[in-house]
Amino acid sequence: MNDLLLIRKNLFRKKLRAILMLFSILIAFLIFGVLAGFERAFNAGEDVAAADRLMVVNKINFTQPLPIAYVNRVRALPGVRQVTHFNWFGGYYQEPKNFLIVMAVEPESYLQVYQDQIDIAAGARQAFSRERTGVLVGESMLKKWGWKVGDRVPIMSNIFTQKNGSRTWDFTIVGTFVARKPSVDTNFMVLQYEYFNETQNLGRDLIGWMALNTASPSDNDGVAKAIDQMFANSFYETSTDTEKAFNKAFAAQLGNIALIVALVVGAALATILMIVGNTMVMAVRERTREIGVLKTLGFSGGRILRLILGEAVLLALLGGLPGIVLAALFAAAMETSVGNFIPGFAVTPGIALKAILLMLGFGLATGLIPAIAAMRLKIATALGRS
Amino acid sequence: MRPFFLQVAAVTLINLKSIPRRFWLSLSTVVAVALVVVVLLSFLAMANGFQHTLTSSGADDVAIILRGGSQAEINSTVSREQVRLVEEGPGIARGPDGKPLASAELYLVVDGLKRSSQTKANLPLRGIGKDGAAVRKGIKIVEGRMFNPGANEIVVGRALLREFQGLEIGQTVGFATSRWTVVGVFEANGSVFESEIWADLPVVQSLFNRNNIFQTVRVRLQSATALEALQRYVEADPRLKLDVKSEAAYFAEQASQTSDLIHKLGWPLSITMALGALAGALNTMYSSVAARAVEIATLRAIGFGGTPAFIGTLVESLLLAGLGGMIGTIATSLVFDGFSASTLGASFTQVVFSFTLSPALIGQAVLLALAVGLAGGLLPAVRAARMPIVAGLSSS
């Protein structure tokens, strides 16, 4: 009889008790997996950010505009490789609740700056530059609304109106693009800035913000300083930051999600730590006589310790692994329905690895007290106890 | 019947008196249930606090007028001509000077530094006219003074001050090329306005290059029922492509989005955690029944019925869960009740709010705790009631 068999037999000696413990561990790791996936999706902006990309926004706030003339002045600075600009369109489809991410961009420079994130066919790229009313729609947005390339889609804006008073723009979908990395979300559409600028009635020749690539990440600080200095004391002062810092600050505006996740996961793990830990103590105490017998048979204290720790770790893994698998399935099922809200919601290998380490730690923590007690148990006491 | 109740009372008492023998296991059930209650109550208090802040902002007898389809103040634009026409509309209350109580406003977003994360966040800067404070109820300067017309001065909401730094009285802040001095702090009954910065409208218009542009108009109505007349008036005029809503309706809409989301996260999480706690409770109660097998069998042998054993076990379970619920409630009210936080609201600016517990929320949490106790006690109680006497007596 090897030790593993002994461990397994011991664990399932009382089936109901083992199943209840497995279930509670499963629940805790399900919560861990789902919340960790949620948090990662929430902070995906930080992962997506390119190391050499800077964002230039109005110093007052990124919702305040900048003049289009700034783009060429930034482009001329040393250390700036490519620069492009955006306007937030405030788009929705049919009803306000069908909120869409729609931005007006300059086609060529946009596709250049963001080629690390999105992949687009040459034909679509040309069509987007050529067609004034053309839009590019990301793969996941196409799928979500059941559109296809060639469709004409009426998009409404809750900010802008056309000169004729209409709030609806009729766009033609001239192409689509896909993500180059899984963490990039393609649930958005881009339209031509030139067309947007000519047809809308609010403030001509203004842009929302700029994005640029530096020659190398080591130029970031110098370029950012040079840009902000160039526009200091003008009516439109700028604030330049790395894309990573910008995305991080934006995510932080919603609240301290990381703290909430840590507290809930902490509560879930503390709960089962109490339950499983106490049950293990009780289960080992019930076996006092047997342990005495094992010791009489020549099992060393260390081997007894390993047997009980092994039992606790096995319990944690048997409960925790299905919990993580369940969390991954849940995230995969939710991805399509909540993708608009939290893109990239998934249980990644990194999260799974962290979960397994937690399970090992959890098993050792719940097994340690009874294991040490059993190791130190004297045969006479063990056999004497009824 | 009397002997039956005596039996129940006796068995229940034996159950409860034996809890110390399973102290740690029983404690783990109590703690598990308490943690479930803490998680649930924190989410509910968060949603409730947010909702409370927004709904207390809206008055029934104040109408807010936005550009048609703009949904939020930040997206709206209203021209001077439209402001004038709205002010001529019916049902608007009049101030002491006989003029309509109306406030055309500008709503801009500026950066502020969040204390907790030290990151930039969107704060609303509202340019208000001379009737801006009078249109709203309960606005009170609690420190310093109101801004002077024509000056680069701002007053900040009390809640905003709690979460964001650099806006204390006497400090100056720069927006574009202009410097502004903080001259006062105002309260607004804990409403969303306390998350705002206010300044004189013409100064904001000129320093932000928005001359003659407004974003919203707020008017004080003669009564809540006057809203309809104003809506009809605006609808009838082709120059007014505007939405007219009661301020209460406007904020209720915004509140429901965020608080619904918090509920949708909080309830499933708590119920999942409750299932984990339920497994713990079952475990504890089965152990309780197993530990008292001899007792139960002995009682049965001397003529006690099965029902008292059933009820005794169930009461023990409910008591442990109820205790957990109570501890969880007390812990939440000590740690999280009144906890201040801020998030991005529907107007794309920070809304500062406080976690707010209420008896109704506590009721829901205690019910969840008792449900865990009931479900966790039921099956073990059945086992206790059905335990065969001979097996029980020989089980030591």
HADDOCK unambig.tbl for C-alpha pairs under 7 A between the chains (distance, minus, plus):
assign (segid A and resid 17 and name CA) (segid B and resid 283 and name CA) 6.13 0.50 0.50
assign (segid A and resid 20 and name CA) (segid B and resid 279 and name CA) 5.10 0.50 0.50
assign (segid A and resid 20 and name CA) (segid B and resid 283 and name CA) 6.61 0.50 0.50
assign (segid A and resid 21 and name CA) (segid B and resid 279 and name CA) 6.82 0.50 0.50
assign (segid A and resid 23 and name CA) (segid B and resid 276 and name CA) 6.87 0.50 0.50
assign (segid A and resid 23 and name CA) (segid B and resid 279 and name CA) 6.80 0.50 0.50
assign (segid A and resid 24 and name CA) (segid B and resid 276 and name CA) 4.24 0.50 0.50
assign (segid A and resid 24 and name CA) (segid B and resid 279 and name CA) 5.80 0.50 0.50
assign (segid A and resid 27 and name CA) (segid B and resid 272 and name CA) 6.74 0.50 0.50
assign (segid A and resid 27 and name CA) (segid B and resid 273 and name CA) 6.84 0.50 0.50
assign (segid A and resid 27 and name CA) (segid B and resid 276 and name CA) 5.64 0.50 0.50
assign (segid A and resid 59 and name CA) (segid B and resid 176 and name CA) 6.91 0.50 0.50
assign (segid A and resid 60 and name CA) (segid B and resid 110 and name CA) 5.12 0.50 0.50
assign (segid A and resid 60 and name CA) (segid B and resid 111 and name CA) 5.80 0.50 0.50
assign (segid A and resid 60 and name CA) (segid B and resid 175 and name CA) 5.41 0.50 0.50
assign (segid A and resid 60 and name CA) (segid B and resid 176 and name CA) 6.14 0.50 0.50
assign (segid A and resid 61 and name CA) (segid B and resid 109 and name CA) 6.27 0.50 0.50
assign (segid A and resid 61 and name CA) (segid B and resid 110 and name CA) 4.81 0.50 0.50
assign (segid A and resid 61 and name CA) (segid B and resid 111 and name CA) 5.11 0.50 0.50
assign (segid A and resid 63 and name CA) (segid B and resid 109 and name CA) 6.65 0.50 0.50
assign (segid A and resid 158 and name CA) (segid B and resid 69 and name CA) 5.91 0.50 0.50
assign (segid A and resid 158 and name CA) (segid B and resid 70 and name CA) 4.60 0.50 0.50
assign (segid A and resid 158 and name CA) (segid B and resid 75 and name CA) 6.30 0.50 0.50
assign (segid A and resid 159 and name CA) (segid B and resid 70 and name CA) 6.28 0.50 0.50
assign (segid A and resid 159 and name CA) (segid B and resid 75 and name CA) 4.86 0.50 0.50
assign (segid A and resid 159 and name CA) (segid B and resid 76 and name CA) 6.65 0.50 0.50
assign (segid A and resid 233 and name CA) (segid B and resid 177 and name CA) 5.97 0.50 0.50
assign (segid A and resid 234 and name CA) (segid B and resid 177 and name CA) 6.69 0.50 0.50
assign (segid A and resid 235 and name CA) (segid B and resid 176 and name CA) 5.81 0.50 0.50
assign (segid A and resid 235 and name CA) (segid B and resid 177 and name CA) 5.82 0.50 0.50
assign (segid A and resid 236 and name CA) (segid B and resid 176 and name CA) 6.25 0.50 0.50
assign (segid A and resid 237 and name CA) (segid B and resid 176 and name CA) 5.89 0.50 0.50
assign (segid A and resid 249 and name CA) (segid B and resid 119 and name CA) 5.45 0.50 0.50
assign (segid A and resid 249 and name CA) (segid B and resid 120 and name CA) 6.20 0.50 0.50
assign (segid A and resid 253 and name CA) (segid B and resid 121 and name CA) 5.71 0.50 0.50
assign (segid A and resid 253 and name CA) (segid B and resid 343 and name CA) 6.03 0.50 0.50
assign (segid A and resid 253 and name CA) (segid B and resid 344 and name CA) 5.92 0.50 0.50
assign (segid A and resid 254 and name CA) (segid B and resid 343 and name CA) 4.66 0.50 0.50
assign (segid A and resid 254 and name CA) (segid B and resid 344 and name CA) 5.14 0.50 0.50
assign (segid A and resid 255 and name CA) (segid B and resid 342 and name CA) 6.53 0.50 0.50
assign (segid A and resid 255 and name CA) (segid B and resid 343 and name CA) 5.34 0.50 0.50
assign (segid A and resid 264 and name CA) (segid B and resid 39 and name CA) 6.65 0.50 0.50
assign (segid A and resid 267 and name CA) (segid B and resid 35 and name CA) 6.04 0.50 0.50
assign (segid A and resid 268 and name CA) (segid B and resid 273 and name CA) 6.51 0.50 0.50
assign (segid A and resid 271 and name CA) (segid B and resid 31 and name CA) 6.86 0.50 0.50
assign (segid A and resid 271 and name CA) (segid B and resid 32 and name CA) 4.76 0.50 0.50
assign (segid A and resid 271 and name CA) (segid B and resid 35 and name CA) 6.99 0.50 0.50
assign (segid A and resid 274 and name CA) (segid B and resid 28 and name CA) 5.21 0.50 0.50
assign (segid A and resid 275 and name CA) (segid B and resid 25 and name CA) 6.93 0.50 0.50
assign (segid A and resid 275 and name CA) (segid B and resid 28 and name CA) 5.37 0.50 0.50
assign (segid A and resid 275 and name CA) (segid B and resid 29 and name CA) 6.98 0.50 0.50
assign (segid A and resid 275 and name CA) (segid B and resid 280 and name CA) 5.74 0.50 0.50
assign (segid A and resid 278 and name CA) (segid B and resid 24 and name CA) 6.42 0.50 0.50
assign (segid A and resid 278 and name CA) (segid B and resid 25 and name CA) 5.68 0.50 0.50
assign (segid A and resid 279 and name CA) (segid B and resid 25 and name CA) 6.96 0.50 0.50
